[in-house]
Amino acid sequence: MTMLDENQYEKARQFLLKRGRKLEAALFAYEFEQGDPSEVYRQLAAFQNADGGFGHGLEPDLRCEDSSALATTTAMQILTGMNERNTEMIERAMQYFASSYMESRKGWDIIPKSAEESPRAFWWEYGAFENNWGNPSAEIVGYLNQFPSSQSPEFTYQLNTYAVNYLNESCDLKEMHEMQCYLRWADTLSEDAFNQVSGKLDEFVDNCIIRNAEERQGYSGYPLMVVKSPQSRYYAKYADVIPGDLDRMIEAQEEDGSWAPNWAWGRFDDIWEMNAKVEWQGVLTLNALRTFRNFGRLGEKVRIKEM
């Protein structure tokens, strides 16, 4: 079993602190070194707009300053993962979801039309994922479940019903980002409600996650995308392949200490290389360290201060 040794950990740490965004550096300090949670919120606030939504390149592949469901769900993943909740920041984000809801879609556009005026990856055109309702709408419905005071119970009930019906009747169960949104929604359900959709979710996961590393090509679904720790719901399904995936993940560390994206924009090359790619390296490096911590892959000499 391969471990991330003290030198590798320190190189990753230095990359985050010196080359990553201040947001990822603050998150690393908070999660691994008992850093101040208020610093995380201070850095995250720089991405929040007056309408409560988030933009300004929080999701590095979209440099749009305007608020988007894409950036706001990214922010909510951070906000709901903190032990010390920033109620005001969450409430403002939920207000943005309320104001940007589209009755005609029974959900949300993932990016605004104005995004096309900003540097971005080639897949981010207005209308992206319009045939995959769950991305981002299922995830947002999950936030309505977590913060029920933001909307009427009837509205939340109707959208949960729509999420179930879409999953059962319309979803092709093949798009991995939509799968991730549905899994985040599923985590907010009661046990009885989850049991009613668990079969479809299992099928979704089976369709999107490629078990064998030899069969994965480039940007594709892999077990650690849905298994964050041995306590994860789908750990047993992939327990036999995860050790090898962790070994390969450790071996994939770059010389500069980071983990790098396996995709590129295909345009705006200067901005990709100088900005977005480096920002993604910080995001991926932080996620890698979380994974190694959760699976006990940090070497004995690595010293972290638990939260």
Residue frames relative to the residue before (quaternion, step in Angstrom):
aa qw qx qy qz dx dy dz
M 1.0000 0.0000 0.0000 0.0000 0.00 0.00 0.00
T 0.3377 -0.7531 0.5357 0.1783 3.57 -0.76 1.07
M 0.1575 -0.7762 0.6058 0.0750 3.56 -1.01 0.89
L 0.4334 -0.6348 0.5576 0.3135 3.56 -1.21 0.46
D 0.2573 -0.8147 0.4993 0.1443 3.56 -0.36 1.21
E 0.7527 -0.4208 0.2767 0.4240 3.53 -1.36 0.19
N 0.6630 0.5070 -0.3067 0.4576 3.59 0.95 -0.84
Q 0.6577 0.5039 -0.3090 0.4669 3.59 0.94 -0.86
Y 0.6421 0.5207 -0.3199 0.4629 3.55 0.99 -0.84
E 0.6764 0.4952 -0.3021 0.4539 3.58 0.86 -0.90
K 0.6241 0.5239 -0.3421 0.4680 3.60 1.04 -0.69
A 0.6419 0.5017 -0.3192 0.4842 3.58 1.01 -0.79
R 0.6385 0.5362 -0.3172 0.4519 3.57 0.96 -0.86
Q 0.6779 0.4879 -0.2918 0.4661 3.55 0.89 -0.93
F 0.6099 0.5336 -0.3646 0.4587 3.60 1.02 -0.68
L 0.6724 0.5027 -0.3038 0.4504 3.57 0.84 -0.94
L 0.7286 0.4530 -0.2530 0.4472 3.57 0.84 -0.94
K 0.7769 0.3669 -0.1824 0.4781 3.59 1.03 -0.70
R 0.8117 0.2559 -0.1227 0.5105 3.61 1.02 -0.69
G 0.6050 0.5560 -0.3652 0.4375 3.59 1.16 -0.40
R 0.6482 -0.4735 0.3972 0.4448 3.54 -1.30 0.05
K 0.6112 -0.5526 0.4156 0.3851 3.56 -1.20 0.45
L 0.5859 0.5798 -0.3701 0.4284 3.58 1.14 -0.56
E 0.7006 0.4418 -0.2792 0.4859 3.60 0.80 -0.95
A 0.6083 0.5403 -0.3572 0.4587 3.59 1.08 -0.65
A 0.6635 0.4946 -0.3031 0.4725 3.59 1.00 -0.83
L 0.6389 0.5158 -0.3222 0.4712 3.58 1.02 -0.78
F 0.6299 0.5211 -0.3312 0.4711 3.59 1.00 -0.80
A 0.6663 0.5007 -0.3093 0.4579 3.58 0.84 -0.95
Y 0.6623 0.5125 -0.3026 0.4550 3.59 0.98 -0.86
E 0.7602 0.4182 -0.2129 0.4493 3.57 0.82 -1.00
F 0.7940 0.3150 -0.1474 0.4987 3.59 1.05 -0.68
E 0.8085 0.2468 -0.1086 0.5230 3.60 1.12 -0.51
Q 0.5250 -0.6676 0.3905 0.3552 3.56 1.19 0.57
G 0.2033 0.8052 -0.5241 0.1887 3.54 0.99 0.87
D 0.6393 -0.5516 0.3982 0.3586 3.51 -1.34 0.36
P 0.4095 -0.7207 0.4929 0.2644 3.65 -0.66 0.99
S 0.5829 0.5921 -0.3824 0.4042 3.59 1.11 -0.55
E 0.6009 0.5477 -0.3633 0.4550 3.61 1.16 -0.51
V 0.5949 0.5392 -0.3610 0.4744 3.60 1.08 -0.67
Y 0.7001 0.4682 -0.2788 0.4614 3.57 0.82 -0.96
R 0.6126 0.5434 -0.3534 0.4522 3.58 1.06 -0.65
Q 0.6836 0.4667 -0.2867 0.4824 3.57 0.95 -0.84
L 0.6575 0.5107 -0.3158 0.4551 3.59 0.98 -0.80
A 0.5966 0.5946 -0.3557 0.4049 3.59 1.08 -0.70
A 0.5894 0.5905 -0.3679 0.4104 3.58 1.13 -0.56
F 0.6954 0.4593 -0.2671 0.4838 3.59 1.21 -0.42
Q 0.6190 0.5666 -0.3420 0.4230 3.62 1.25 -0.22
N 0.3164 -0.7642 0.5428 0.1461 3.53 -0.97 0.96
A 0.7117 -0.4617 0.3267 0.4166 3.55 -1.34 0.22
D 0.6661 0.5045 -0.3068 0.4557 3.61 1.13 -0.59
G 0.6050 -0.5840 0.3409 0.4204 3.58 1.30 0.03
G 0.6254 0.5400 -0.3340 0.4536 3.55 1.23 -0.44
F 0.4131 -0.6990 0.5322 0.2398 3.53 -1.34 0.23
G 0.0474 0.7764 -0.6266 0.0481 3.55 -1.20 0.67
H 0.5744 0.6533 -0.3869 0.3059 3.55 -0.90 -1.02
G 0.6880 -0.5133 0.2926 0.4214 3.59 1.02 0.75
L 0.2493 0.7752 -0.5470 0.1941 3.62 1.09 0.47
E 0.6758 0.2844 -0.2187 0.6439 3.57 1.14 -0.69
P 0.4035 -0.8038 0.3600 0.2479 3.59 -0.06 1.28
D 0.6341 0.5500 -0.3498 0.4160 3.63 1.09 -0.46
L 0.7280 0.3183 -0.2067 0.5710 3.60 1.29 -0.17
R 0.1966 -0.8380 0.5021 0.0840 3.58 -0.28 1.26
C 0.3507 0.7752 -0.4648 0.2451 3.59 1.29 0.05
E 0.3959 -0.7162 0.5237 0.2369 3.58 -0.93 0.93
D 0.6141 0.5738 -0.3523 0.4116 3.59 1.07 -0.70
S 0.6005 -0.5710 0.4255 0.3637 3.54 -1.25 0.51
S 0.0115 -0.7751 0.6317 -0.0058 3.54 -1.19 0.67
A 0.5814 -0.5507 0.4551 0.3894 3.54 -1.23 0.42
L 0.5889 0.5854 -0.3613 0.4243 3.58 1.07 -0.71
A 0.7300 0.4130 -0.2420 0.4878 3.58 0.74 -1.05
T 0.6700 0.5120 -0.3167 0.4344 3.59 0.98 -0.75
T 0.6320 0.4817 -0.3456 0.4991 3.60 1.04 -0.58
T 0.5871 0.5525 -0.3669 0.4642 3.59 1.09 -0.62
A 0.6627 0.4970 -0.2961 0.4756 3.57 0.96 -0.89
M 0.6634 0.5119 -0.3145 0.4461 3.58 0.94 -0.84
Q 0.5850 0.5539 -0.3762 0.4577 3.59 1.10 -0.54
I 0.6551 0.4845 -0.3025 0.4946 3.56 1.06 -0.75
L 0.6878 0.5160 -0.2872 0.4221 3.57 0.81 -1.04
T 0.7170 0.4351 -0.2592 0.4790 3.58 0.93 -0.84
G 0.6382 0.5301 -0.3285 0.4514 3.58 1.26 -0.20
M 0.5684 0.5972 -0.3771 0.4220 3.57 1.29 -0.09
N 0.4853 -0.6547 0.4945 0.3023 3.57 -1.07 0.70
E 0.7317 0.3143 -0.1865 0.5754 3.54 1.13 -0.74
R 0.2413 -0.8231 0.5007 0.1160 3.57 -0.15 1.31
N 0.2762 -0.7147 0.6184 0.1744 3.56 -1.10 0.80
T 0.2651 -0.8255 0.4796 0.1351 3.54 0.11 1.34
E 0.6578 0.5252 -0.3195 0.4352 3.58 0.90 -0.87
M 0.6703 0.4943 -0.3044 0.4623 3.58 0.87 -0.89
I 0.6444 0.5106 -0.3155 0.4738 3.59 1.02 -0.78
E 0.6569 0.5176 -0.3184 0.4463 3.59 0.89 -0.91
R 0.6530 0.5032 -0.3191 0.4675 3.59 0.97 -0.76
A 0.6325 0.5142 -0.3315 0.4751 3.59 1.04 -0.73
M 0.6548 0.5022 -0.3131 0.4701 3.58 0.98 -0.80
Q 0.6051 0.5364 -0.3518 0.4716 3.59 1.11 -0.60
Y 0.6215 0.5254 -0.3415 0.4702 3.58 1.05 -0.71
F 0.6416 0.5092 -0.3350 0.4657 3.60 0.92 -0.82
A 0.6416 0.5253 -0.3306 0.4506 3.61 0.98 -0.80
S 0.7260 0.4513 -0.2535 0.4528 3.59 0.87 -0.93
S 0.7275 0.4233 -0.2425 0.4824 3.61 1.13 -0.52
Y 0.4014 0.7131 -0.4771 0.3205 3.59 1.28 0.10
M 0.1883 -0.7770 0.5951 0.0817 3.58 -1.03 0.88
E 0.3825 -0.7476 0.4996 0.2125 3.55 -0.45 1.21
S 0.6317 0.5611 -0.3339 0.4178 3.58 1.03 -0.78
R 0.7273 0.3891 -0.2173 0.5220 3.58 1.20 -0.56
K 0.2812 -0.7373 0.5327 0.3057 3.54 1.25 -0.45
G 0.7645 0.2661 -0.1728 0.5611 3.54 1.09 0.73
W 0.6093 -0.5729 0.4443 0.3213 3.53 -1.23 -0.57
D 0.4396 -0.6092 0.5816 0.3119 3.52 -1.29 0.52
I 0.4681 -0.7016 0.4537 0.2877 3.58 -0.92 0.79
I 0.7832 0.0510 -0.0488 0.6178 3.61 1.13 -0.59
P 0.4907 -0.6589 0.4768 0.3125 3.61 -1.14 0.52
K 0.6675 -0.4882 0.3781 0.4163 3.56 -1.27 0.33
S 0.6327 0.5652 -0.3326 0.4118 3.60 1.02 -0.79
A 0.5060 0.6590 -0.4246 0.3597 3.60 1.20 -0.32
E 0.6221 0.5739 -0.3437 0.4069 3.58 1.10 -0.60
E 0.6182 0.5325 -0.3452 0.4638 3.58 1.29 -0.12
S 0.6840 0.4719 -0.2678 0.4876 3.58 1.29 -0.09
P 0.5906 -0.5282 0.4475 0.4147 3.60 -1.21 0.34
R 0.1446 0.7854 -0.5791 0.1639 3.55 -0.96 0.90
A 0.6190 -0.5151 0.4343 0.4036 3.54 -1.33 0.21
F 0.6408 -0.5768 0.3417 0.3741 3.57 -1.12 0.61
W 0.6586 0.5208 -0.3261 0.4343 3.61 1.11 -0.51
W 0.6434 0.5205 -0.3407 0.4462 3.60 1.20 -0.22
E 0.2174 0.7112 -0.6260 0.2345 3.51 0.02 1.42
Y 0.6033 -0.5540 0.4055 0.4058 3.58 -1.12 0.56
G 0.7293 0.3503 -0.2962 0.5076 3.55 -0.85 1.02
A 0.3954 0.7153 -0.4869 0.3081 3.59 1.25 0.02
F 0.8498 0.1267 -0.1378 0.4927 3.55 -1.06 0.87
E 0.3241 0.7683 -0.5068 0.2188 3.61 1.16 0.37
N 0.6830 0.4521 -0.2881 0.4961 3.59 1.21 -0.39
N 0.6680 0.4117 -0.2889 0.5485 3.56 1.33 0.16
W 0.2335 -0.8339 0.4817 0.1343 3.56 0.39 1.27
G 0.6531 0.5710 -0.3264 0.3752 3.57 0.91 -0.86
N 0.7196 0.3585 -0.2204 0.5524 3.58 1.19 -0.47
P 0.5702 -0.3589 -0.7240 0.1480 1.65 -0.69 2.40
S 0.4077 0.7931 -0.4240 0.1581 3.58 1.29 -0.26
A 0.6290 0.5300 -0.3572 0.4427 3.63 0.93 -0.77
E 0.6481 0.5156 -0.3245 0.4569 3.59 0.93 -0.84
I 0.6627 0.5057 -0.3123 0.4556 3.59 0.94 -0.86
V 0.6070 0.5343 -0.3540 0.4699 3.59 1.04 -0.70
G 0.6063 0.5513 -0.3459 0.4569 3.58 1.08 -0.65
Y 0.6519 0.4919 -0.3222 0.4788 3.60 1.03 -0.71
L 0.5913 0.5407 -0.3646 0.4744 3.59 1.13 -0.59
N 0.6352 0.5199 -0.3260 0.4689 3.58 1.06 -0.71
Q 0.6938 0.4857 -0.2774 0.4536 3.58 0.99 -0.84
F 0.7823 0.2025 -0.0863 0.5828 3.56 1.12 -0.73
P 0.0943 -0.8795 0.4644 0.0438 3.56 0.62 1.18
S 0.6067 0.5820 -0.3686 0.3967 3.60 1.08 -0.52
S 0.5696 0.6278 -0.3807 0.3693 3.60 1.24 -0.32
Q 0.7925 0.1177 -0.0600 0.5954 3.60 1.20 -0.45
S 0.6239 -0.5299 0.4008 0.4116 3.56 -1.24 0.28
P 0.5987 -0.5743 0.4125 0.3762 3.60 -1.11 0.59
E 0.6262 0.5516 -0.3399 0.4337 3.59 1.05 -0.74
F 0.6518 0.5146 -0.3104 0.4625 3.56 0.97 -0.90
T 0.6721 0.4899 -0.2947 0.4705 3.58 0.89 -0.92
Y 0.6342 0.5273 -0.3279 0.4607 3.59 0.98 -0.81
Q 0.6600 0.5161 -0.3085 0.4504 3.59 0.91 -0.91
L 0.6899 0.4694 -0.2909 0.4680 3.58 0.94 -0.83
N 0.6117 0.5176 -0.3570 0.4800 3.60 1.06 -0.58
T 0.6310 0.5193 -0.3281 0.4740 3.58 1.03 -0.76
Y 0.6449 0.5076 -0.3194 0.4738 3.57 0.99 -0.83
A 0.6331 0.5362 -0.3341 0.4473 3.61 0.97 -0.84
V 0.6589 0.4963 -0.3062 0.4750 3.59 0.97 -0.83
N 0.6815 0.4953 -0.2973 0.4493 3.59 0.85 -0.94
Y 0.6400 0.5155 -0.3265 0.4670 3.57 0.99 -0.81
L 0.6477 0.5234 -0.3169 0.4540 3.57 0.93 -0.90
N 0.7303 0.4517 -0.2380 0.4538 3.57 0.89 -0.93
E 0.8243 0.3157 -0.1046 0.4583 3.57 0.95 -0.87
S 0.8200 0.2961 -0.1169 0.4757 3.60 0.98 -0.76
C 0.6295 0.5682 -0.3430 0.4039 3.57 1.03 -0.72
D 0.3817 -0.7290 0.5177 0.2343 3.59 -0.96 0.85
L 0.3563 -0.7859 0.4510 0.2279 3.59 1.34 -0.03
K 0.5867 0.6117 -0.3467 0.4018 3.58 1.07 0.68
E 0.6601 0.5091 -0.3204 0.4499 3.64 1.18 -0.31
M 0.4058 -0.7864 0.4059 0.2283 3.55 -0.41 1.25
H 0.6220 0.5173 -0.3667 0.4594 3.63 1.05 -0.52
E 0.6236 0.5148 -0.3312 0.4862 3.56 1.06 -0.71
M 0.5981 0.5547 -0.3475 0.4623 3.58 1.07 -0.71
Q 0.6706 0.5010 -0.3062 0.4534 3.58 0.85 -0.94
C 0.6360 0.5197 -0.3266 0.4677 3.58 1.02 -0.79
Y 0.6653 0.4946 -0.3061 0.4680 3.58 0.97 -0.82
L 0.6417 0.5099 -0.3391 0.4618 3.60 0.99 -0.67
R 0.6239 0.5102 -0.3459 0.4804 3.60 1.04 -0.65
W 0.6235 0.5168 -0.3312 0.4842 3.60 1.03 -0.76
A 0.6671 0.5279 -0.3091 0.4253 3.58 0.85 -0.97
D 0.6172 0.5629 -0.3447 0.4281 3.59 1.08 -0.65
T 0.6844 0.4736 -0.2872 0.4742 3.62 1.21 -0.35
L 0.5590 0.6332 -0.3789 0.3783 3.60 1.27 -0.07
S 0.5478 -0.5560 0.4990 0.3765 3.52 -1.29 0.36
E 0.6707 -0.4981 0.3500 0.4238 3.58 -1.22 0.35
D 0.6618 0.5064 -0.3133 0.4553 3.59 0.93 -0.87
A 0.6645 0.4965 -0.3059 0.4673 3.59 0.93 -0.88
F 0.6437 0.5179 -0.3277 0.4582 3.57 0.99 -0.79
N 0.6468 0.5410 -0.3266 0.4270 3.58 0.89 -0.86
Q 0.6340 0.5470 -0.3290 0.4367 3.58 1.12 -0.60
V 0.7682 0.3114 -0.1799 0.5297 3.61 1.15 -0.48
S 0.4173 0.7538 -0.4487 0.2374 3.60 1.22 -0.14
G 0.6288 0.5490 -0.3437 0.4301 3.59 1.01 -0.73
K 0.6694 0.4816 -0.2923 0.4843 3.57 0.96 -0.88
L 0.6402 0.5181 -0.3293 0.4617 3.58 1.00 -0.75
D 0.6195 0.5320 -0.3383 0.4677 3.59 1.02 -0.75
E 0.6521 0.5059 -0.3079 0.4733 3.57 0.98 -0.85
F 0.6140 0.5497 -0.3302 0.4602 3.57 1.05 -0.84
V 0.6778 0.4879 -0.2859 0.4699 3.56 0.84 -1.00
D 0.6536 0.5229 -0.3184 0.4450 3.59 0.88 -0.90
N 0.6717 0.5089 -0.2948 0.4506 3.58 1.03 -0.79
C 0.7697 0.4149 -0.1852 0.4484 3.57 1.00 -0.85
I 0.7201 0.4230 -0.2455 0.4921 3.58 1.07 -0.67
I 0.2428 -0.7672 0.5821 0.1168 3.55 -0.76 1.10
R 0.3812 -0.7726 0.4689 0.1947 3.53 -0.41 1.29
N 0.7798 0.3554 -0.1783 0.4836 3.59 0.69 -1.08
A 0.4779 -0.6999 0.4548 0.2736 3.55 -0.72 1.09
E 0.6274 0.5661 -0.3384 0.4141 3.59 1.06 -0.74
E 0.6973 0.4715 -0.2658 0.4699 3.58 1.18 -0.50
R 0.5623 0.5987 -0.3939 0.4125 3.59 1.24 -0.13
Q 0.0611 -0.7919 0.6075 -0.0005 3.52 -0.97 0.92
G 0.8521 -0.0697 0.0186 0.5184 3.55 -0.57 1.20
Y 0.8269 -0.1914 0.1887 0.4940 3.52 -1.00 -0.99
S 0.3067 0.7487 -0.5210 0.2720 3.56 -0.10 1.29
G 0.6221 -0.5597 0.3980 0.3758 3.56 -1.30 0.26
Y 0.0269 -0.7882 0.6144 -0.0227 3.58 -1.02 0.82
P 0.7007 -0.5271 0.2728 0.3959 3.61 -1.09 0.63
L 0.6800 0.5010 -0.3126 0.4346 3.62 0.88 -0.85
M 0.4979 0.6299 -0.4286 0.4143 3.58 1.29 -0.02
V 0.7865 0.2752 -0.1336 0.5365 3.58 1.09 -0.69
V 0.6988 0.3762 -0.2513 0.5540 3.60 1.28 -0.16
K 0.1179 -0.8405 0.5283 0.0213 3.55 -0.25 1.30
S 0.7815 -0.0031 0.0119 0.6238 3.58 1.28 -0.34
P 0.6651 -0.4920 0.3560 0.4346 3.60 -1.21 0.14
Q 0.6371 0.5213 -0.3311 0.4612 3.60 1.23 -0.23
S 0.4623 0.7026 -0.4354 0.3211 3.60 1.27 -0.10
R 0.6559 -0.5601 0.3561 0.3595 3.54 -1.16 0.73
Y 0.7858 0.3405 -0.1668 0.4887 3.60 0.93 -0.85
Y 0.3131 0.7803 -0.4992 0.2098 3.57 1.21 0.28
A 0.6695 0.5233 -0.3168 0.4214 3.60 0.81 -0.95
K 0.6140 0.5738 -0.3401 0.4220 3.56 1.08 -0.73
Y 0.8094 0.2457 -0.0953 0.5248 3.58 1.03 -0.80
A 0.2985 0.8048 -0.4799 0.1814 3.59 1.25 0.21
D 0.6710 0.5243 -0.3061 0.4257 3.59 1.06 -0.68
V 0.7473 0.3874 -0.2259 0.4904 3.61 1.10 -0.55
I 0.5338 0.6614 -0.4037 0.3386 3.60 1.16 -0.45
P 0.6227 0.5374 -0.3825 0.4208 3.69 0.82 -0.69
G 0.6747 0.4801 -0.3004 0.4733 3.60 0.93 -0.82
D 0.6262 0.5302 -0.3361 0.4624 3.56 1.06 -0.72
L 0.6469 0.5096 -0.3164 0.4710 3.58 1.02 -0.76
D 0.6074 0.5423 -0.3458 0.4663 3.58 1.03 -0.75
R 0.6989 0.4697 -0.2730 0.4652 3.58 0.83 -1.01
M 0.6206 0.5476 -0.3399 0.4465 3.56 1.07 -0.69
I 0.6431 0.5033 -0.3212 0.4796 3.58 0.97 -0.79
E 0.6766 0.5039 -0.2869 0.4539 3.56 0.95 -0.89
A 0.6477 0.5502 -0.3139 0.4233 3.61 1.19 -0.47
Q 0.4044 0.7190 -0.4821 0.2951 3.60 1.22 0.03
E 0.4272 -0.7077 0.5084 0.2413 3.56 -0.92 0.95
E 0.6760 -0.5018 0.3576 0.4041 3.54 -1.27 0.38
D 0.6864 0.4818 -0.2865 0.4632 3.59 1.08 -0.69
G 0.6324 -0.5703 0.3177 0.4169 3.58 1.28 0.11
S 0.6390 0.5581 -0.3133 0.4267 3.56 1.27 -0.24
W 0.3160 -0.6360 0.6366 0.3005 3.48 -1.45 -0.12
A 0.2664 -0.8179 0.5016 0.0922 3.55 -0.72 1.12
P 0.5529 -0.6003 0.4532 0.3585 3.60 -1.15 0.53
N 0.3185 -0.7390 0.5592 0.1992 3.56 -1.15 0.62
W 0.6342 0.4464 -0.3523 0.5238 3.54 1.13 0.75
A 0.1461 -0.7594 0.6247 0.1082 3.56 -1.34 0.19
W 0.6358 -0.5810 0.3646 0.3541 3.57 -1.22 0.47
G 0.3190 -0.7461 0.5247 0.2574 3.56 0.92 -0.86
R 0.7652 0.0903 -0.0978 0.6299 3.60 1.29 0.24
F 0.7721 0.2711 -0.2393 0.5226 3.59 -1.27 0.22
D 0.0371 0.8793 -0.4746 0.0154 3.55 1.01 0.89
D 0.6442 0.5322 -0.3402 0.4313 3.60 0.96 -0.79
I 0.6802 0.4781 -0.2909 0.4734 3.57 0.91 -0.92
W 0.6078 0.5414 -0.3538 0.4608 3.58 1.06 -0.69
E 0.7284 0.4547 -0.2592 0.4421 3.59 0.70 -1.06
M 0.7592 0.4131 -0.2120 0.4560 3.57 0.86 -0.96
N 0.7985 0.2850 -0.1325 0.5134 3.59 1.07 -0.64
A 0.7879 0.3755 -0.2182 0.4366 3.55 0.21 -1.30
K 0.6597 0.5158 -0.3291 0.4365 3.59 0.84 -0.88
V 0.6703 0.4890 -0.3005 0.4704 3.58 0.92 -0.90
E 0.6325 0.5238 -0.3334 0.4631 3.58 1.03 -0.75
W 0.6431 0.5080 -0.3161 0.4779 3.57 1.02 -0.79
Q 0.5996 0.5526 -0.3671 0.4477 3.59 1.03 -0.68
G 0.6515 0.5060 -0.3180 0.4674 3.57 1.00 -0.76
V 0.6495 0.5134 -0.3122 0.4660 3.58 0.94 -0.90
L 0.7054 0.4678 -0.2663 0.4611 3.57 0.84 -1.00
T 0.6307 0.5280 -0.3380 0.4572 3.59 1.05 -0.67
L 0.6381 0.5046 -0.3230 0.4837 3.57 0.97 -0.80
N 0.6625 0.5009 -0.3075 0.4643 3.60 0.92 -0.87
A 0.6285 0.5325 -0.3372 0.4558 3.58 1.02 -0.75
L 0.6662 0.4946 -0.3091 0.4647 3.58 0.88 -0.88
R 0.6074 0.5363 -0.3495 0.4704 3.59 1.04 -0.70
T 0.6648 0.5136 -0.3037 0.4494 3.55 0.92 -0.94
F 0.6744 0.4896 -0.3020 0.4629 3.59 0.85 -0.93
R 0.6238 0.5212 -0.3375 0.4746 3.59 1.04 -0.71
N 0.6988 0.4988 -0.2842 0.4268 3.58 0.80 -1.02
F 0.7499 0.3675 -0.2011 0.5119 3.58 1.12 -0.66
G 0.5247 -0.6738 0.3998 0.3328 3.58 1.22 0.32
R 0.4512 0.7063 -0.4382 0.3249 3.58 1.06 0.71
L 0.4948 0.6071 -0.4685 0.4087 3.61 1.17 0.38
G 0.5224 -0.6842 0.4201 0.2872 3.56 -0.79 1.07
E 0.6872 -0.5157 0.3328 0.3886 3.56 -1.22 0.51
K 0.7108 0.4610 -0.2671 0.4593 3.58 1.04 -0.71
V 0.5192 0.6067 -0.4283 0.4229 3.58 1.27 -0.08
R 0.1131 -0.8033 0.5839 0.0304 3.54 -0.71 1.07
I 0.0607 0.7755 -0.6264 0.0494 3.56 -0.66 1.09
K 0.3692 -0.6988 0.5711 0.2215 3.53 -1.20 0.61
E 0.3318 -0.7763 0.5011 0.1904 3.57 -0.35 1.23
M 0.5820 -0.5774 0.4471 0.3577 3.54 -1.24 0.60
